[in-house]
Amino acid sequence: MLRSIQLGAALSACALGLASWSIETDHSTEHTQGLFEIREEARRFISHENARGDQQWEVLEPNLKTLVPRCAVPLETQWTPKSLGRSKPSVMVICTVAVPNSVMKRWDVHVPVKQEPNQTKAATDPASP
């Protein structure tokens, strides 16, 4: 009985910890690149694209399961090419040189975007050639 109470308390503590985690709190550390910074880089890119006035886009959340090493150089951004097979538009946040690690030397994270409401559908997908 005591063991099941301890297990229940431990699971509750884990659930509370997960409930308090969000992209807003997931900042970069010495070893990992935070989803907050990845999303903010995508937002900067989209802000520049929206300023061009053709279409208005909204940045969504990157996949919460994403875990990548910290980038050793400034992040780069571009529209995700259609050739990569993604069915919806997204922004590719790219790290060309990750901090030394045993997993990956470079990475890219695709951050989904959607057209803001009240935009016409006449415009084409920005990633298409």
C-alpha atoms as a printed R data frame, in Angstrom:
    type eleno elety resid chain resno      x      y       z
1   ATOM     1    CA   MET     A     1  0.000  0.000   0.000
2   ATOM     2    CA   LEU     A     2  2.793  2.428   0.936
3   ATOM     3    CA   ARG     A     3  4.594  1.596  -2.299
4   ATOM     4    CA   SER     A     4  1.530  2.487  -4.422
5   ATOM     5    CA   ILE     A     5  1.162  5.795  -2.549
6   ATOM     6    CA   GLN     A     6  4.832  6.596  -3.229
7   ATOM     7    CA   LEU     A     7  4.411  5.697  -6.895
8   ATOM     8    CA   GLY     A     8  1.299  7.870  -7.146
9   ATOM     9    CA   ALA     A     9  3.135 10.798  -5.546
10  ATOM    10    CA   ALA     A    10  6.106 10.381  -7.889
11  ATOM    11    CA   LEU     A    11  3.856 10.267 -10.969
12  ATOM    12    CA   SER     A    12  1.994 13.368  -9.794
13  ATOM    13    CA   ALA     A    13  5.289 15.220  -9.343
14  ATOM    14    CA   CYS     A    14  6.375 14.216 -12.860
15  ATOM    15    CA   ALA     A    15  3.051 15.359 -14.319
16  ATOM    16    CA   LEU     A    16  3.363 18.731 -12.590
17  ATOM    17    CA   GLY     A    17  6.889 19.117 -13.938
18  ATOM    18    CA   LEU     A    18  5.771 18.319 -17.478
19  ATOM    19    CA   ALA     A    19  2.784 20.627 -17.185
20  ATOM    20    CA   SER     A    20  5.073 23.537 -16.312
21  ATOM    21    CA   TRP     A    21  7.366 22.862 -19.310
22  ATOM    22    CA   SER     A    22  6.654 24.764 -22.488
23  ATOM    23    CA   ILE     A    23  8.458 26.260 -25.436
24  ATOM    24    CA   GLU     A    24  8.485 29.523 -23.480
25  ATOM    25    CA   THR     A    25 10.697 27.891 -20.845
26  ATOM    26    CA   ASP     A    26 12.801 25.721 -23.187
27  ATOM    27    CA   HIS     A    27 15.833 27.971 -23.620
28  ATOM    28    CA   SER     A    28 19.265 26.976 -24.909
29  ATOM    29    CA   THR     A    29 21.741 25.441 -22.505
30  ATOM    30    CA   GLU     A    30 25.447 24.802 -22.805
31  ATOM    31    CA   HIS     A    31 24.729 21.577 -24.712
32  ATOM    32    CA   THR     A    32 21.281 21.927 -26.341
33  ATOM    33    CA   GLN     A    33 19.544 24.478 -28.535
34  ATOM    34    CA   GLY     A    34 16.250 25.586 -27.003
35  ATOM    35    CA   LEU     A    35 12.990 25.377 -28.902
36  ATOM    36    CA   PHE     A    36 12.286 28.943 -27.765
37  ATOM    37    CA   GLU     A    37 15.290 30.262 -29.721
38  ATOM    38    CA   ILE     A    38 14.458 28.066 -32.723
39  ATOM    39    CA   ARG     A    39 10.882 29.382 -32.798
40  ATOM    40    CA   GLU     A    40 12.065 32.985 -32.357
41  ATOM    41    CA   GLU     A    41 14.419 32.627 -35.326
42  ATOM    42    CA   ALA     A    42 11.507 31.356 -37.420
43  ATOM    43    CA   ARG     A    43  9.426 34.319 -36.223
44  ATOM    44    CA   ARG     A    44 12.149 36.770 -37.325
45  ATOM    45    CA   PHE     A    45 12.222 35.161 -40.763
46  ATOM    46    CA   ILE     A    46  8.425 35.308 -41.086
47  ATOM    47    CA   SER     A    47  8.374 38.913 -39.898
48  ATOM    48    CA   HIS     A    48 10.660 39.827 -42.818
49  ATOM    49    CA   GLU     A    49  8.540 37.775 -45.227
50  ATOM    50    CA   ASN     A    50  5.318 39.404 -43.986
51  ATOM    51    CA   ALA     A    51  6.886 42.853 -44.442
52  ATOM    52    CA   ARG     A    52  7.170 42.085 -48.160
53  ATOM    53    CA   GLY     A    53  3.373 42.150 -48.180
54  ATOM    54    CA   ASP     A    54  2.584 39.266 -50.543
55  ATOM    55    CA   GLN     A    55  1.117 36.965 -47.895
56  ATOM    56    CA   GLN     A    56  0.822 37.065 -44.136
57  ATOM    57    CA   TRP     A    57  2.093 34.033 -42.234
58  ATOM    58    CA   GLU     A    58  1.892 32.917 -38.624
59  ATOM    59    CA   VAL     A    59  4.564 30.744 -37.003
60  ATOM    60    CA   LEU     A    60  3.294 27.649 -35.203
61  ATOM    61    CA   GLU     A    61  5.172 25.570 -32.634
62  ATOM    62    CA   PRO     A    62  8.122 23.339 -33.566
63  ATOM    63    CA   ASN     A    63  7.761 19.660 -32.717
64  ATOM    64    CA   LEU     A    64  8.045 19.419 -28.925
65  ATOM    65    CA   LYS     A    65 10.022 16.175 -29.268
66  ATOM    66    CA   THR     A    66 12.863 17.978 -31.035
67  ATOM    67    CA   LEU     A    67 16.221 17.826 -29.257
68  ATOM    68    CA   VAL     A    68 19.291 19.173 -31.030
69  ATOM    69    CA   PRO     A    69 22.783 20.182 -29.914
70  ATOM    70    CA   ARG     A    70 23.496 23.852 -29.372
71  ATOM    71    CA   CYS     A    71 24.559 25.711 -32.487
72  ATOM    72    CA   ALA     A    72 28.101 27.104 -32.530
73  ATOM    73    CA   VAL     A    73 27.300 29.691 -35.244
74  ATOM    74    CA   PRO     A    74 24.315 31.989 -35.824
75  ATOM    75    CA   LEU     A    75 21.178 30.167 -36.939
76  ATOM    76    CA   GLU     A    76 20.058 30.495 -40.564
77  ATOM    77    CA   THR     A    77 16.510 30.368 -41.935
78  ATOM    78    CA   GLN     A    78 14.786 29.730 -45.233
79  ATOM    79    CA   TRP     A    79 11.525 28.372 -46.563
80  ATOM    80    CA   THR     A    80 11.575 24.573 -46.448
81  ATOM    81    CA   PRO     A    81 11.973 23.400 -50.068
82  ATOM    82    CA   LYS     A    82  9.046 21.430 -51.497
83  ATOM    83    CA   SER     A    83 11.605 18.852 -52.638
84  ATOM    84    CA   LEU     A    84 11.924 17.695 -49.008
85  ATOM    85    CA   GLY     A    85  8.402 16.300 -49.248
86  ATOM    86    CA   ARG     A    86  6.629 18.356 -46.576
87  ATOM    87    CA   SER     A    87  2.948 18.736 -47.376
88  ATOM    88    CA   LYS     A    88  2.520 22.142 -45.714
89  ATOM    89    CA   PRO     A    89  4.662 25.288 -45.709
90  ATOM    90    CA   SER     A    90  7.313 25.561 -43.023
91  ATOM    91    CA   VAL     A    91 10.426 27.498 -42.148
92  ATOM    92    CA   MET     A    92 13.684 25.605 -41.939
93  ATOM    93    CA   VAL     A    93 15.885 26.790 -39.056
94  ATOM    94    CA   ILE     A    94 19.401 25.624 -39.869
95  ATOM    95    CA   CYS     A    95 22.518 25.129 -37.790
96  ATOM    96    CA   THR     A    96 25.534 24.619 -40.050
97  ATOM    97    CA   VAL     A    97 27.962 23.911 -37.176
98  ATOM    98    CA   ALA     A    98 26.828 22.371 -33.898
99  ATOM    99    CA   VAL     A    99 28.957 22.441 -30.766
100 ATOM   100    CA   PRO     A   100 31.160 19.343 -30.713
101 ATOM   101    CA   ASN     A   101 29.085 16.286 -29.807
102 ATOM   102    CA   SER     A   102 28.838 12.620 -30.711
103 ATOM   103    CA   VAL     A   103 25.427 12.840 -32.413
104 ATOM   104    CA   MET     A   104 25.380 15.428 -35.205
105 ATOM   105    CA   LYS     A   105 27.620 18.049 -36.751
106 ATOM   106    CA   ARG     A   106 24.756 20.127 -38.239
107 ATOM   107    CA   TRP     A   107 20.978 20.083 -38.074
108 ATOM   108    CA   ASP     A   108 17.791 21.678 -39.324
109 ATOM   109    CA   VAL     A   109 14.406 21.995 -37.651
110 ATOM   110    CA   HIS     A   110 11.224 22.571 -39.633
111 ATOM   111    CA   VAL     A   111  8.856 25.015 -37.941
112 ATOM   112    CA   PRO     A   112  5.329 24.915 -39.404
113 ATOM   113    CA   VAL     A   113  3.589 28.096 -40.504
114 ATOM   114    CA   LYS     A   114  0.065 28.887 -41.614
115 ATOM   115    CA   GLN     A   115 -1.481 31.711 -43.538
116 ATOM   116    CA   GLU     A   116 -3.088 34.243 -41.252
117 ATOM   117    CA   PRO     A   117 -6.903 34.384 -41.498
118 ATOM   118    CA   ASN     A   118 -8.519 36.614 -44.137
119 ATOM   119    CA   GLN     A   119 -5.727 36.009 -46.649
120 ATOM   120    CA   THR     A   120 -6.603 35.050 -50.179
121 ATOM   121    CA   LYS     A   121 -5.770 31.615 -51.472
122 ATOM   122    CA   ALA     A   122 -4.637 33.049 -54.818
123 ATOM   123    CA   ALA     A   123 -1.009 33.119 -53.726
124 ATOM   124    CA   THR     A   124  1.054 29.974 -54.100
125 ATOM   125    CA   ASP     A   125  3.134 28.125 -51.569
126 ATOM   126    CA   PRO     A   126  6.398 30.060 -50.961
127 ATOM   127    CA   ALA     A   127  8.500 26.921 -51.035
128 ATOM   128    CA   SER     A   128  7.515 25.938 -54.548
129 ATOM   129    CA   PRO     A   129  9.963 26.713 -57.347
